[in-house]
Amino acid sequence: NNGVPMPTEENDDVTLLTAYYVFVTGDISFLQQHIMQIDATMLHNIHIADPTTGIAYKGQDTVTTYDAASDCLHNNASTSGNMYYQGLKEATGYRAAAYLDSLVPGNTNGTTWLSAATQIEQAMVQEYNRKGYLPIADSDAFTNCDARTITLGEGLFYLHLIGQDATMNQTLLQDLATQYPTDLSESIQTLT
């Protein structure tokens, strides 16, 4: 493995699962062997993110994340906006990376990851306050971006398992809890 970063969501998955593995096993040796790859994946995510919100946008490396469908969930156009439904996973990925970096003596990247997570969380709260809910994305490239969907919450699940969910923006978590029943209802109606 050459450690080349993958698309945004997969980078978050690797980081979250590594954090869970290290938390459960205490295998710091494994972490020390792979912390440079973890840091590279998170740095990649920062470089391709919207500089204002920190969230993946404009189809940058997200096409392979989902597939080649042309709709807002795939957000694969160069005019695509922020993918709010994925923002939660990105923020949790950064927080998991900060946790991992804190376990490696001399690693000082944690503040960068916490800052990136905070930027995303604040942008999501701002969008929630503006619209009254978090849309799929803020794009006009596709017709369904203003729709609702359940956010990618598995990142928050893994952050909870490693005891780091309390570090998240609590207003954002409350906003997500508030909109969840409607998101679920609208998602079910779409399927039927």
Secondary structure, DSSP 4 states (H G I P E B T S, - for coil): -------HHHHHHHHHHHHHHHHHH--HHHHHHHHHHHHHHHHHHHHHB-TTT-SB-TTTTTHHHH-S--STTT--STT----HHHHHHHHHHHHHHHHHHHTSTT--THHHHHHHHHHHHHHHHHHHHHHSS--S-S-SSSTTTTS-----THHHHHHHHTT-GGGS-HHHHHHHHHHHHHHHHHHHHHH-
